[in-house]
Amino acid sequence: MPLASFFPRSRSTRWLFSVRTGIVLLISAGLASTAGTLVLQRPQTDPQKIASAYSPEVLAWLDLLGLTDVFHSWWFAALLVLLSLNLVLASLERFPVAWSFFRQPYRRPEKHFRASLPLQQEIAIPGVDAGLHAAQSALRQMGFRPRRIEREDGASLFAERNRFSRLAAYVVHASLLLIFGGAVVDAIWGYRGFLALTENEQTSRIELRESEYKALPFAIRCDGAGQENYPDGTPRRWWSNLTVIENGREVQRKEIAVNEPLVYSGLRFFQSGYGQTGEVSAIELRVALKSDPTHVRDIVLSQNETLSLDGKNSVTLAAFYPDFVLINGEPKTRSHEPNNPAIQLEVQSATAGDHPVASKVWLFPNYPVLAHPDGSPFTFEFRDLRMGYFTALQVSYEPGQWAVWAGIILMGIGLAAAFYFKHVRVWAVPVKDTQGRMVLWVGASASKDRNEFKDRFERFVRKIEDNLNAQAEARMAWFREASPTKPATEGLIGAEVGQRVRA
Amino acid sequence: MARVMAPSRLVSRGAETQSANGRWLVFAVGLAIAFFLFAALPSAAKNAALFTEESLLYAALLFFAGASVLYIGFGVSGAELDARFATAATSVAFVLTSLAAAHRWQTSGHPPFSSIYEMLLSFVWTLAALTLFVEWRYRVRVLGTIALPLATLSVLLMQLMPSSVRPLVPALQSTWLHIHVSLAMLAYAACALSFGLAMMYLIQDRLRTETFLAATCGLLAAIDAGIATRFDPSGGLRVVAWDSVNRQEIFFAEKTRLLVVIPSLGWLMFLVLASALVPLSLYVWAVWNKEENALAWANRTFFVSTLLQAAALGIFLMRAGEGSYLSPQTEGLFSTSLAASPFILTGLVSGLFASILYLLLQWRRPNLERMLPSAETLDRLTYKTISIAFPLLTLMIAAGAYWANRTWGSYWSWDPKETWALITWIVYAGYLHMRITRGWRGRRAAYFAILGFAIVLFTFFGVTYLLPGLHAYA
């Protein structure tokens, strides 16, 4: 056996080959997974919650045993490695038999095989060709494609179906290994990270974990993002326009949405959220001189931007509260939504003296009449505002996923072949029975569902008998036509044909 | 009824009595369905709601309940007529459920898989379809005795859940999700069937009736102990408060539900728990001392326990359905609802259902045995349904992984639901290996199939409510 040469099966390693070990390992993996869902896991829960759920001593033990992070613990990995090893060894040990079933179909049953096959029958036949012919047409009627096997000791029939299903279990096991392999590749070389971009922001690093970053070989820029709502206000769709910039060149542009990621050199960028930053990106104002209201000008300001109004005066967007409220006399914001915006401007006017005069101007777009008296020489009228927003992106790099998908497809094929197809073989050999009469030995075997297959086999035997009877009748009709005065031939030909012989 | 039966009793207690019984039951069930349908007709007509999802489901519920009664009647009496009408009622209920699901699909614009309410709808649909299919293909008619009450229970449970069509959040808008969930429903329905078949196998395999008694008592004790954890020191039962206007639970603080105490119901639940433990301990005593007499007493006390359970269910339905109760957290009065305690309700109802099934078995075991297919057929059918369920489970996990990969960028993140789906898969993989390579047949295989379904139940319900994770909406 070739297997023995590279993995000797000795007394001490024998357990690794057995299906029983496989089952024990499977159950252990199941129990470990159960523990992983019952004990709070460190990667998914915040540290405070874990600390409050268990006492320090218990937590120390759980940590020591790896129970707070089962799926990344060394012993879980060891369990999976052992399981894979067992899968490989157990499969390799059994594979040669299945492979020989597949490679060298057993077409001509020998005497000892004929004696021991559970499903068999002997049918009396008038001659070799007549018997084989009857069996051949019976097989054809049942949808088989029989082959005539010619050997020195005579001819026989062989038919089979779904030979490939012998290998199905190995296909399933191989697919499991493919899936494990892909998952291992991803666990070692893959990574997942997080990225939040505001409009026109560009970055080339992602956050893997709390304050742990990874630099990307290219930069990504957000050109716009948005949210579409259902009529009742719940979000229906989030989208972002992303641009990939490599070596200062724009190499890819895509509008992504949930379930429609951007893929660039193996990295995938997923839309995972969208939100207001609470900061204003631009405010549009109409400015008029108090002394001359016809002198009107529109300006656009962003946070902390200073704009010159004329030679002597300039205006700065000093503060912005999207959802303004006064708490203990202090201006605060209740949310990041612009429900009740409040704008504070600072107007600087150069005077004859050294110090410029600054005056503060408050604007409440929801309450235009609430104008504060101020000392600036201008009036400001609110026109429009655009809120700043951010788009939350999930980034993932999983080079092993293709092995996983290939494994899953292979497993689908393997499972279908294993459960919905059975390897069926039928043989028909003309032999002489113990009394020296000519009989047709028919036998069959199925790789599973043997009880149901028994019914089919009996139908097959009946079909052969019917065919033989039909042959006999046809011959009789021919005899009657040839010599209508000799009905005695009936007894000679018809008597034994089609009668079952006790095997 | 006695007067009608009198002449036939003179002749024989055989087939004629049976068919008379069957006719009587069909008549009664038909009358009940007709009565409830007509009773609901005026209000439905007034609201111009004859063919809405709600009224369709109401009608389906009536037919499901009718079919359950007829199937159980068939289980008791073996009357051919009952079985025929049970199949007919199931078919009608199936059509009505299909219409309700189609209606919901049309109004919401997405297949009914996005909330636990919609998943139950799909589950009921699949269960009815599979039952009819197995009945037609394999001529196993007693299956309905388990499958139909299960469907009825699910539809009842659905009546208590928030059913409003909610728009899909972005993550759920994917064809892959629909594939994932429909595969899950198919797989779980196949697992449910294999469970029913395995139980029938155990009956046909001459598993002693007392063992069923012990198992039923164990199940009841587990359910009742779970309910008894809500015991309040004042002797009441703590249940979640319910906001009947918005049809949702009331929260005291973030992730903390507001509880109210229904007085003295806690003691009742303890009594029910004790009543389940009495026959169990009598059984243990009887087995230990080989005393037949104790077994008879175990059965008697079990009957009492069943009556107690029925009473507890009735009282719970009444008390939780109306009235306001004191909340220990805020000292205020709040109302509750059956919808706020789906687990207590499901536990009580399924416990009662299991008890009735046991009583049926104890009372009419020879009849049941005569009607069920042979043990060998049941064993084979169990294996067949699992060999259908397993590839479906595999594909379900694969479709879920593919969807997660497209939505979050990771095909596997060990969240509790995923992990439990994997555990289910492992258990059934174990079953298949033991069966194919080690030739496990019969009882051990049946126990394995039952364990598999218990884990499916935990994955479906337990994980959703006990182990929160990514699958928050399902």
Boltz contact constraints between the chains, C-beta under 6 A:
constraints:
  - contact:
      token1: [A, 19]
      token2: [B, 437]
      max_distance: 6.0
  - contact:
      token1: [A, 23]
      token2: [B, 430]
      max_distance: 6.0
  - contact:
      token1: [A, 26]
      token2: [B, 426]
      max_distance: 6.0
  - contact:
      token1: [A, 26]
      token2: [B, 430]
      max_distance: 6.0
  - contact:
      token1: [A, 30]
      token2: [B, 423]
      max_distance: 6.0
  - contact:
      token1: [A, 30]
      token2: [B, 426]
      max_distance: 6.0
  - contact:
      token1: [A, 33]
      token2: [B, 419]
      max_distance: 6.0
  - contact:
      token1: [A, 33]
      token2: [B, 423]
      max_distance: 6.0
  - contact:
      token1: [A, 37]
      token2: [B, 416]
      max_distance: 6.0
  - contact:
      token1: [A, 37]
      token2: [B, 419]
      max_distance: 6.0
  - contact:
      token1: [A, 37]
      token2: [B, 467]
      max_distance: 6.0
  - contact:
      token1: [A, 71]
      token2: [B, 414]
      max_distance: 6.0
  - contact:
      token1: [A, 230]
      token2: [B, 167]
      max_distance: 6.0
  - contact:
      token1: [A, 234]
      token2: [B, 167]
      max_distance: 6.0
  - contact:
      token1: [A, 237]
      token2: [B, 170]
      max_distance: 6.0
  - contact:
      token1: [A, 238]
      token2: [B, 170]
      max_distance: 6.0
  - contact:
      token1: [A, 258]
      token2: [B, 170]
      max_distance: 6.0
  - contact:
      token1: [A, 258]
      token2: [B, 171]
      max_distance: 6.0
  - contact:
      token1: [A, 259]
      token2: [B, 174]
      max_distance: 6.0
  - contact:
      token1: [A, 259]
      token2: [B, 406]
      max_distance: 6.0
  - contact:
      token1: [A, 259]
      token2: [B, 407]
      max_distance: 6.0
  - contact:
      token1: [A, 268]
      token2: [B, 409]
      max_distance: 6.0
  - contact:
      token1: [A, 270]
      token2: [B, 409]
      max_distance: 6.0
  - contact:
      token1: [A, 394]
      token2: [B, 409]
      max_distance: 6.0
  - contact:
      token1: [A, 396]
      token2: [B, 409]
      max_distance: 6.0
  - contact:
      token1: [A, 396]
      token2: [B, 410]
      max_distance: 6.0
  - contact:
      token1: [A, 408]
      token2: [B, 398]
      max_distance: 6.0
  - contact:
      token1: [A, 415]
      token2: [B, 391]
      max_distance: 6.0
  - contact:
      token1: [A, 419]
      token2: [B, 387]
      max_distance: 6.0
